[in-house]
């Protein structure tokens, strides 16, 4: 079983952040929320480990975790 990684782990993190922001440009709030939901579900499917996904949900709910 894997463990959730909360330390920086994305090569080119600033570039990814810019891509993420760019993906939302021109979208309404509703469209942006839908994009985020699809991205979360796509990445959750890729991770596939329910224990890690449960950890991620708990970490996302806790503003002190990041």
DRENPA-774295 format. One line per field, with one value per residue: z negated, y, x of N, C-alpha, C, O in turn. Coordinates in steps of 0.1 Angstrom, whole numbers. Last residue first. Example, Ala and Ser with C-alpha at 12.3 -4.5 7.8 and 13.67 -1.06 7.14 Angstrom:
<pts>
npz: -71/-78 $
npy: -22/-57 $
npx: 128/132 $
capz: -71/-78 $
capy: -11/-45 $
capx: 137/123 $
cpz: -79/-78 $
cpy: 0/-33 $
cpx: 129/132 $
opz: -80/-85 $
opy: 11/-33 $
opx: 134/142 $
</pts>
This chain:
<pts>
npz: -46/-69/-77/-65/-57/-34/-22/-40/-34/-7/-10/-24/-4/15/2/1/28/56/80/96/117/103/94/119/126/105/107/133/129/110/126/145/129/121/146/152/131/137/172/187/193/179/170/182/169/144/153/164/140/127/144/139/113/113/126/110/80/53/20/-2/-5/7/-10/-4/8/0 $
npy: 211/208/228/224/194/184/173/151/136/130/116/93/82/77/57/37/32/38/53/72/74/82/107/120/121/135/160/168/170/192/212/215/224/249/261/262/279/302/300/304/319/296/271/265/283/270/247/259/269/245/235/253/249/222/206/176/174/173/185/163/144/114/87/54/22/-12 $
npx: -12/-27/-43/-68/-82/-92/-69/-65/-87/-82/-58/-66/-82/-63/-48/-68/-73/-55/-57/-45/-64/-86/-77/-75/-102/-113/-100/-109/-136/-136/-124/-144/-165/-155/-155/-182/-190/-175/-165/-133/-111/-88/-82/-58/-41/-38/-24/-1/10/16/35/55/60/70/90/80/65/66/67/49/30/19/4/16/5/8 $
capz: -35/-64/-83/-60/-68/-43/-16/-39/-48/-11/-2/-30/-17/18/5/-12/20/42/78/83/120/111/85/111/135/107/95/130/139/107/114/149/136/111/139/161/132/124/161/182/201/185/165/185/183/145/146/173/151/121/142/153/117/106/133/118/94/60/34/1/-7/7/-3/-13/9/0 $
capy: 214/196/227/234/200/190/184/162/141/137/128/102/86/86/70/42/38/32/39/68/71/70/97/117/115/121/152/166/160/179/207/211/211/238/259/254/265/295/305/296/320/309/277/256/285/283/246/251/278/255/228/252/262/225/218/183/176/160/188/171/158/123/99/65/35/0 $
capx: -3/-19/-30/-59/-74/-101/-75/-55/-85/-94/-58/-56/-88/-74/-42/-62/-83/-53/-64/-39/-50/-87/-81/-63/-92/-117/-99/-94/-131/-141/-117/-131/-166/-158/-142/-173/-196/-173/-174/-144/-122/-90/-94/-69/-44/-44/-36/-10/7/6/22/50/56/58/84/90/61/70/68/60/26/30/2/13/13/0 $
cpz: -39/-53/-77/-66/-63/-54/-25/-33/-47/-25/-6/-23/-24/6/8/-9/7/33/65/80/107/114/91/100/127/117/98/118/136/116/110/137/140/117/128/154/141/125/148/172/197/195/171/181/187/159/147/166/161/132/137/152/131/111/127/126/101/75/42/16/-5/6/-4/-6/-2/0 $
cpy: 224/200/216/234/211/198/191/175/153/143/136/116/96/91/81/56/44/39/33/54/66/65/83/107/111/114/138/157/157/168/194/205/206/225/248/251/257/281/297/303/312/309/291/263/277/286/259/250/271/265/237/245/261/239/222/195/183/162/176/174/168/137/108/78/44/12 $
cpx: 7/-9/-21/-45/-65/-95/-85/-61/-75/-93/-71/-57/-79/-81/-52/-55/-78/-63/-63/-44/-43/-72/-81/-66/-80/-108/-102/-92/-116/-136/-123/-123/-153/-159/-144/-160/-187/-178/-170/-152/-134/-102/-97/-82/-57/-49/-44/-24/-3/1/12/36/49/52/71/84/73/67/74/61/37/25/14/12/9/9 $
opz: -31/-52/-81/-60/-57/-60/-23/-37/-54/-27/-7/-30/-30/4/4/-17/2/29/62/77/108/113/85/97/129/115/93/118/137/112/106/138/140/112/127/155/137/120/149/164/203/203/169/186/195/161/150/173/166/133/142/159/133/112/134/132/98/82/39/24/-5/14/-15/4/-9/-7 $
opy: 228/193/216/241/208/206/203/186/163/155/148/126/105/103/92/65/54/51/23/45/56/53/73/98/100/102/129/148/146/157/185/195/194/215/240/240/245/272/288/311/312/300/296/259/282/291/259/251/277/268/238/248/268/240/225/193/194/151/170/166/180/142/109/80/42/13 $
opx: 15/1/-9/-37/-54/-101/-87/-58/-78/-97/-70/-56/-84/-84/-51/-57/-83/-61/-69/-37/-35/-69/-77/-57/-74/-105/-95/-84/-112/-133/-115/-117/-150/-154/-135/-154/-184/-172/-163/-147/-145/-104/-108/-93/-65/-60/-56/-34/-13/-11/0/27/39/40/61/73/76/67/84/55/35/18/20/20/-1/19 $
</pts>
